[in-house]
Amino acid sequence: MYDPLSVADLVHDEVRQRIESGYDISRVEADLAATPTDDLDRLEMLYLELINTERRSDWAYEEPESLEDILDAIPAGRLDPTDHRRPPPAELANRILGGWLGRIAGCNLGKPVENGDSWTPARLRAYLELAGAYPLRDYIPALDPMPEGFQLHQSWPETTRGRVRGSARDDDIDYAILSVWLLERYGSQLTPSLVANAWLSFFPYLRVFTAERAVLVNLLHNVPIAVIGATRNPYREWIGALIRADVFGWTLPGRPGSAVRLVYSDASLSHRCNGIYAAMWAAALVSSACAAATVQEAVEQSFNYVPAGSRLAEALSSVHDLYRTGCTWEVAIGEIRARFGHYSWVHSINNACLITAGLLWGEGDFTATVGLTVQGAWDTDSNAATAGSVVGTVLGADQLPRHFIEPLEDRTRSAVFGYDNSRISELASRTTALAEVGPESSRHLHESRVP
């Protein structure tokens, strides 16, 4: 499933991507329905037809791709807020450590139910009620025996209540670790080519997924960097770039406009349009959280860094409207799933809505925020990681609940070469050092960090 080396997957997933982004594929659909899944030559021909289809004339959105055009389309323009606040050094260090801990705890919380095709909000509630754990305010219990019809993710021995002994490995954590290395080495000089070289050097192929896996395939086929994210990659608007964005926000505290420009160098390697916008939004959200007094303040500021005519902007605005009008969380989740459930459960748009809902209805409480975010389903570990990062950054490490943080034992597994069993506190300290000097002056920090 979602295999860029499978022509059948490629065609199926490109059909979905084209429909979602306003292309007329009617002339391909009938042929595709009549084509056997093992007729690879015919499927390849149909894929070529798909990528040459034209957008419908009634398409209502404006979704630019280049950085310059994106910056022209965001409400905040090209500037950081004129009143941005940089916390004092000790507070900033506490906030960044809180963000790292919140990200990793949230990721582990959502990991046992990471399967949006199976775990809906209703099924999650049913399981949690059987376990006496609804509403979710701690790591998910593993029932023994497992009730019929339920199956936890294979990571459950490391991520369920009472079994967390340090953080489990996850790509949501791997990318954050690699981002620290990239910014230490290259800072504001980071380019998609440099990100690509790091992926080839540090990531095992089977530990990356969807868009990132498609990029690795393209790199091995010498596809030019400028087009690599748009080549044989129907996952280009999915969640992968969003989950890589946090470190870009932490290293530019209170400077969301700078964070969105820097994260583009990473996101544009593998994503396009809403996939990139989601990464820019997340970077702005985390950057704002570094200086915000409340989670709501950070969320509302982040909306200014999404292209106004995009589907992502429309979706985030709709969630904000539900919150402002006093809608309950349960009703809001129903509305989100009704409006955006046609997207894949690992798409950027629908999951950004769940992250936003968790942050708003969580109202600054860490346990409520990550618990509600996971209960919203879809990409549970990624969503709770980002939500946990934001609320953890606003609160700071010393305000996070011990029952989530102590089981992490200040340690995380990682597939990034040379970084398995990293100390979370050291990752946070390195991120703080980057924030203190700024990406413009950070390149000297890499000399003692190469594993």
C-alpha positions in Angstrom: 0.0 0.0 0.0 1.3 3.5 -1.0 4.3 1.9 -2.6 6.0 4.2 -5.2 7.5 1.1 -6.8 4.1 -0.3 -7.6 2.6 1.0 -10.8 -0.9 -0.1 -9.6 -0.5 1.9 -6.4 1.0 4.8 -8.3 -2.0 5.1 -10.7 -4.6 4.5 -7.9 -3.1 7.2 -5.7 -2.5 9.6 -8.5 -6.2 9.4 -9.4 -7.1 10.4 -5.9 -4.6 13.2 -5.8 -5.8 14.6 -9.2 -9.5 14.5 -8.2 -8.7 16.3 -4.9 -6.8 19.0 -6.6 -9.3 19.8 -9.3 -8.2 17.9 -12.4 -10.6 16.4 -14.9 -9.7 12.7 -15.2 -12.9 11.5 -16.8 -11.2 10.3 -20.0 -8.9 8.1 -17.9 -11.3 6.6 -15.4 -13.1 4.2 -17.7 -9.9 2.8 -19.1 -8.4 2.4 -15.6 -11.5 0.5 -14.4 -11.1 -1.9 -17.3 -7.4 -2.5 -16.8 -6.2 -5.5 -14.8 -3.9 -4.7 -12.0 -1.2 -6.9 -13.5 -1.2 -5.2 -16.8 1.8 -3.0 -15.9 2.4 -1.6 -19.4 -1.1 -0.4 -19.7 -1.1 1.0 -16.2 2.1 2.9 -17.0 0.4 4.4 -20.1 -2.6 5.4 -18.0 -0.3 7.1 -15.4 1.3 9.2 -18.2 -2.2 10.2 -19.3 -3.1 11.1 -15.7 -0.2 13.5 -15.2 -1.1 15.3 -18.4 -4.7 16.0 -17.5 -5.9 19.6 -17.1 -7.4 21.3 -14.2 -11.1 22.0 -14.3 -12.1 25.6 -15.3 -14.4 25.8 -12.3 -11.5 25.2 -9.8 -12.1 27.7 -7.0 -8.7 27.7 -5.3 -5.4 29.5 -5.8 -2.5 27.3 -4.7 1.0 28.6 -5.8 4.1 26.4 -5.7 7.2 28.7 -5.7 8.3 30.3 -2.5 8.0 33.8 -3.9 4.4 33.2 -5.0 3.5 31.5 -1.7 4.9 34.5 0.3 2.8 36.8 -1.9 -0.3 34.7 -1.1 0.0 34.5 2.7 -1.8 37.2 4.8 1.3 38.0 6.8 3.3 38.7 3.6 7.1 38.5 3.9 7.5 39.9 7.4 7.7 38.6 10.9 5.4 40.2 13.4 6.6 43.7 14.4 5.9 42.9 18.0 7.4 39.5 18.2 8.8 38.6 21.6 11.9 36.5 22.2 11.7 34.8 25.6 14.7 35.2 28.0 17.3 32.4 27.6 16.2 30.3 30.5 12.5 30.5 29.5 13.3 29.7 25.9 15.3 26.6 26.9 12.5 25.4 29.1 10.0 26.0 26.3 12.1 24.1 23.7 12.6 21.2 26.1 8.9 21.2 26.7 8.3 21.1 23.0 10.6 18.1 22.5 9.1 16.2 25.4 5.6 17.1 24.3 6.3 16.0 20.7 7.7 12.6 21.8 5.1 11.9 24.4 2.3 12.8 22.0 3.8 10.5 19.3 4.0 7.6 21.7 0.5 8.2 22.9 -0.9 8.0 19.4 1.2 5.2 18.1 -0.8 2.1 19.3 -3.8 3.3 17.3 -2.0 4.6 14.2 -4.3 3.2 11.5 -6.9 5.7 10.2 -8.5 3.0 8.0 -9.4 1.1 11.2 -9.4 3.4 14.2 -12.3 5.9 13.8 -13.3 8.2 16.7 -16.2 5.8 17.5 -14.0 2.7 17.6 -11.4 4.5 19.7 -14.1 5.5 22.2 -15.5 2.0 22.3 -12.0 0.6 23.0 -11.1 3.3 25.6 -14.4 2.8 27.4 -13.8 -1.0 27.6 -10.4 -0.2 29.0 -11.8 2.4 31.5 -9.6 5.0 29.8 -12.2 7.4 28.2 -11.6 10.3 27.9 -8.0 9.6 27.0 -5.7 11.3 29.5 -2.8 8.9 29.7 -1.0 6.3 27.5 -3.4 3.9 25.9 -3.9 0.6 27.9 -3.4 -2.7 26.1 -6.3 -5.0 27.0 -5.5 -8.7 27.6 -7.2 -10.5 26.1 -7.7 -8.1 23.2 -11.5 -7.7 22.5 -12.6 -9.1 19.2 -12.5 -6.7 16.3 -9.7 -4.5 17.8 -6.0 -4.6 16.9 -3.3 -2.3 18.2 -0.3 -1.2 16.1 2.7 -3.5 16.3 4.5 -1.0 18.5 2.1 -1.6 21.4 4.6 -3.4 23.6 6.7 -0.2 23.7 3.9 2.5 23.6 1.1 1.4 25.8 0.4 2.3 29.5 2.9 0.7 31.9 5.2 -0.4 29.0 6.8 2.8 27.9 10.5 2.6 28.8 12.0 5.4 26.8 10.5 6.5 23.5 9.8 4.1 20.7 11.3 4.8 17.3 9.1 6.7 14.9 9.6 8.8 11.8 7.9 11.8 13.5 10.9 11.8 15.8 13.5 10.8 13.3 12.8 13.8 11.1 13.1 16.2 14.0 16.5 14.7 15.0 17.8 15.0 11.4 16.5 18.6 11.2 18.7 19.6 14.1 21.7 18.1 12.3 20.8 19.9 9.1 20.4 23.3 10.7 23.6 22.9 12.7 25.5 22.2 9.6 23.8 24.5 7.0 21.6 26.9 8.9 20.0 29.4 6.6 22.0 28.0 3.6 19.9 24.8 3.6 18.7 23.7 0.2 16.6 20.8 -1.0 19.8 19.2 -2.4 21.4 19.2 1.0 18.3 17.7 2.5 18.3 15.0 -0.1 21.9 14.1 0.6 21.2 13.8 4.3 18.3 11.5 3.6 20.5 9.2 1.5 23.1 9.3 4.2 21.0 8.8 7.3 17.7 7.1 6.5 17.0 3.4 5.8 14.6 3.1 2.9 12.0 1.1 4.8 11.9 3.7 7.6 10.4 6.4 5.4 7.0 6.4 3.8 4.8 7.8 1.1 6.2 11.1 -0.3 9.6 10.6 1.3 10.0 7.1 0.0 9.0 8.3 -3.5 11.8 10.9 -3.3 14.4 8.3 -2.3 13.3 6.2 -5.3 13.6 9.3 -7.5 17.0 10.2 -6.1 18.4 6.8 -7.0 17.1 7.3 -10.6 18.8 10.7 -10.9 15.6 12.7 -11.1 16.6 16.4 -11.0 16.1 18.0 -7.6 13.8 20.8 -8.9 11.2 18.3 -10.0 11.8 15.4 -7.7 8.9 16.1 -5.4 6.4 16.2 -8.3 7.7 13.1 -10.1 5.9 9.8 -9.6 4.8 11.1 -6.2 1.1 11.1 -5.7 1.7 11.7 -2.0 3.0 15.3 -2.5 0.2 16.8 -0.5 0.3 14.3 2.4 1.5 14.9 5.9 5.2 14.1 5.6 6.5 17.6 5.3 4.3 18.8 8.2 5.8 16.3 10.6 9.3 17.6 9.7 8.6 21.2 10.6 8.9 21.7 14.3 12.6 22.3 14.6 12.4 25.1 12.0 10.0 26.8 14.4 12.0 26.2 17.6 15.1 27.6 16.0 13.3 30.8 15.0 11.4 31.6 18.2 8.8 34.4 17.7 9.8 34.7 14.0 7.2 32.7 12.1 7.8 34.6 8.9 11.4 33.5 8.9 10.4 29.9 9.9 8.1 29.5 6.9 10.8 30.6 4.5 13.4 28.3 6.0 11.2 25.2 6.2 10.4 25.6 2.5 13.9 24.4 1.7 13.0 21.1 3.4 9.4 20.7 2.5 9.8 21.5 -1.2 12.1 18.5 -1.7 9.2 16.1 -1.3 5.9 18.0 -1.4 3.9 20.5 -3.4 1.1 23.0 -2.7 -0.9 22.0 0.5 1.9 19.6 1.5 4.2 22.6 1.6 1.7 24.9 3.1 1.1 22.5 6.0 4.8 22.4 6.8 5.0 26.2 6.7 1.9 26.4 8.9 3.4 24.0 11.4 6.7 25.9 11.5 4.9 29.2 12.0 2.7 27.5 14.7 5.7 26.2 16.7 7.7 29.5 16.2 4.7 31.4 17.6 4.3 29.0 20.5 7.9 29.9 21.6 6.7 33.4 22.5 2.9 33.0 22.9 1.2 33.4 26.3 -1.5 30.9 25.3 -2.0 28.0 22.8 -4.9 29.9 21.2 -2.7 32.9 20.5 -0.1 30.7 18.7 -2.8 28.9 16.7 -4.5 32.1 15.6 -1.2 33.7 14.6 -0.3 30.6 12.5 -3.3 31.1 10.2 -1.5 34.2 8.8 1.1 32.0 7.2 -1.1 29.9 5.0 -1.9 31.0 1.4 -5.3 32.6 1.7 -6.8 31.0 -1.4 -5.8 27.4 -0.6 -7.8 24.5 0.6 -5.7 24.3 3.7 -6.6 27.9 4.7 -10.3 27.2 4.1 -10.1 24.0 6.2 -8.3 25.6 9.1 -10.6 28.6 9.1 -13.6 26.2 9.2 -12.2 24.6 12.4 -11.6 28.0 14.0 -15.1 29.0 13.2 -16.5 25.9 14.9 -14.5 26.8 18.0 -15.4 30.5 18.1 -19.1 29.7 17.8 -19.0 27.5 20.9 -19.3 24.1 19.1 -18.5 21.1 21.3 -15.4 19.0 20.4 -17.6 16.0 19.5 -19.6 18.0 17.0 -16.5 19.6 15.6 -14.9 16.2 15.0 -18.0 15.1 13.2 -18.0 18.2 11.0 -14.3 17.8 10.2 -14.7 14.1 9.2 -17.8 14.9 7.2 -16.1 17.7 5.2 -12.5 16.3 4.9 -12.9 12.6 5.3 -12.5 12.1 1.5 -8.8 12.7 1.9 -6.4 9.9 2.8 -6.0 9.4 6.5 -2.4 10.6 6.1 -3.2 13.7 4.1 -2.0 17.1 5.3 -5.3 19.0 5.2 -7.6 16.8 7.3 -4.9 16.0 9.8 -4.0 19.7 10.2 -7.7 20.2 11.1 -7.5 17.6 13.8 -4.3 19.1 15.2 -6.0 22.5 15.3 -9.1 21.1 17.0 -7.0 19.4 19.7 -5.1 22.6 20.4 -8.2 24.8 20.6 -10.5 22.5 22.5 -7.6 21.3 24.7 -7.4 24.9 26.0 -3.8 24.8 27.1 -4.1 21.5 29.1 -1.4 19.1 27.9 -3.2 15.9 28.7 -6.5 17.1 27.3 -4.8 18.4 24.1 -3.0 15.2 23.2 -5.9 13.0 24.3 -8.4 14.8 22.2 -6.1 14.9 19.3 -5.6 11.1 19.3 -9.4 10.6 19.9 -9.9 12.5 16.6 -8.2 9.5 14.8 -6.6 9.5 11.3 -2.8 9.9 11.7 -2.9 9.7 15.5 0.9 9.6 16.3 1.8 12.4 13.9 -1.1 14.6 15.0 -0.5 14.1 18.7 3.2 14.7 18.2 2.6 18.2 16.6 -0.1 19.1 19.1 2.1 17.9 22.0 5.0 20.0 20.6 2.9 23.2 20.5 1.3 22.9 23.9 4.6 21.6 25.4 6.4 24.7 24.0 3.8 27.1 25.3 3.8 25.5 28.8 7.5 24.6 29.1 9.0 21.4 30.4 8.5 22.1 34.1 4.7 22.3 33.6 4.2 19.0 31.7 2.5 16.1 33.5 4.9 13.6 35.0 2.9 10.5 34.0 3.6 11.4 30.3 7.2 12.5 30.7 8.9 10.3 33.3 8.3 7.0 31.3 10.3 8.5 28.4 13.4 8.3 30.6 15.0 11.2 28.6 15.8 8.8 25.8 14.4 8.1 22.3 15.1 5.3 19.8 15.8 6.5 16.3 16.5 5.1 12.8 18.7 8.1 12.0 22.2 6.7 11.5 24.3 7.4 14.6 21.4 8.8 16.7 19.7 5.7 18.3 19.0 6.1 22.0 19.5 9.9 21.8 19.0 11.9 25.0 16.0 14.1 24.6 17.5 16.8 26.8 20.6 16.9 24.6 18.5 17.3 21.5 16.6 20.1 23.2 19.9 21.7 24.3 21.2 21.6 20.7 18.0 23.1 19.4 18.2 25.9 22.0 21.8 26.6 20.9 20.5 27.0 17.3 17.7 29.3 18.5 20.2 31.5 20.4 22.6 32.1 17.5 19.9 31.9 14.7 20.1 29.9 11.5 22.1 32.7 9.8 25.1 32.0 12.2 24.6 28.4 13.1 26.8 26.5 10.6 29.8 26.4 13.0 27.7 24.3 15.5 28.0 21.2 13.3 31.7 20.5 13.8 31.4 18.5 17.0 28.0 17.0 16.1 28.7 14.7 13.2 28.0 11.2 14.4 
